[in-house]
């Protein structure tokens, strides 16, 4: 581990970022830097969620599962594809399909900033897509804050 990474981890621990999140992402195969980023995004999102500024939503997805990615797995026989498809179909019957989305509050309304669908059950957790959606929501909150500051500055000039 580099000295810089050690300092970042230590600094985040001192700031109160739970190491549990960091290690959850590491255990999912994230690199140390990506795990640290994901933990930071997750924790900031949770903070804003408690303030009712953002929300993460999980819904049942009624669409069809997209098996086309199996064609990208290289040398896979048709028999192997059938086995994999059957296993996935059984998981879908048991757990269903999910759609995840991130939202920001704009006044009294919620605005969706991004969504992904077609996850089997809760396989969206720690998939990376969840963190990317949370990051998109954080970006929108930051962008709206900057725009509000600019408007406020313009109002005081007049």
N, C-alpha and C positions, 0 to 999 in steps of 0.2 A: 504494500500500500504506500502510495506516495505521501510525503510530508504534507502536501497541500490538501489531499483528500482526508488525511487524519485530522487536520485542523478544521476542515469543513464539518466533518462528523462531530467532532468535539464541540465546535461552536453551536451546531444545531441542537445537540443534547443540552447544552447550557441554556439555549433559548426555549427549551421545553418541547422540542419535537420528539415525540415518543420513538424510541429506538425500535419498538415493536413494528411500526410501519416500515421502517427502513429494512429490518430483517425479513419481514414478510415479502417484500419485493426482491430482496436478495435470494430468498428461497425459491422464488418463482423463476429465477434465472436472469434477473436483471443484472447489469454491470453495477459496480459500486456507484458510479456517477449517476446512472439512470435511476437506481434505487433511491438515492439521495434526492434527486429531482422529484421523483414520484411522491416520496414522503412529504416533501415541502409543499407540493401542489395539493396533495390530499389534505394536509393539515390546515392550509390556508383556506381551502374550499370549505372544510368543516366549520372553521371560525366564521366565515361569511354566511354559511347556511344557518348557523345559530342566530345570526343577526337578520335572518329572513331576506337576504339579498340575492342568494343563489339557491338552487335546488337541483337535486339529481333524482331522476324518475326512472323507475323500472316498470315496464308494462308487458303484458302478454302480447306476443307477436303472432298475428294470424296468417302471415304470408307463408310461402314455401321456403324450405331450406335449400340453399344453393350448394349443390355438390360439385360444381364445375371446378373448384380448386383441386379436386382429386387428380385432374388431368395434368397438374403441374408437379406432381410427385415423382416425376421421372419414370423409371422402369417399373410399372405396376401392371400386372396382368389383369385381364377383365375379371377373373375369378377373385383376385385380391380386392378389386374395387367393389365387387358385390358384397364381400364379407364386411368391408369397412362401411359401406352404405347401410347394410342391415344393422350393424352395431349402432351407428348414428341414429337410424330410424327408431330403434328400440329405446335409445336414450331420449329421443324427442317424445315418444309416446309416454315415457315415465315422467319427464321433467318439463316438457313443452318448450316453446321458443320464446325468447325475450327480446325486447327493444329497450335500449337505454337512451336517455336524453338528458341534457343539461340546460338549465333555464336561468335567466336573470330577471330580477324584478325591475320593471319600468313603471314607476308610479304604483297604481293598483293592479296592473296586469303583469303576467309572466310572459317572457319572450323566449322561445326555444332558440338556442345558439348552435345546437348540433345534436345529431342522433345517429345511432347505429342499430341495426336490427339483424335478427337471424342467429342469435346466440342460443345454444342449447342450455336451458335452465339458467344457472348462475355462472356459467363459464365466462361471462363478461368480467367477473371480479378479477382484478389484477391482470387483465388482458393487455393493458396498455391503452386500449380504446377508452376505458373509463377515465383514466388520467388525462388523456388528450381532450376529452369533452370537458372535464373539470377545468383544464387549462384554458380552453376556449371561453368558458364562462368567466374565469378570472380576468382574462384579457378584456372582455366586454365591460366588466365592472370598472377596470382601470381606465379604459377608454372613455367611459361615461363620466368618470370622476375628473379626468383631464378636461373634457369638454365643458363640464360645469365650472371648473376653475377659470377657464378661458372666458366664459360668459360673464362670470362674476368680475373678472378683471376688466372686461369691456364696459360693464355697467358702472364701475367706479370711475372710469375715465370720463364718462359723460356727465 
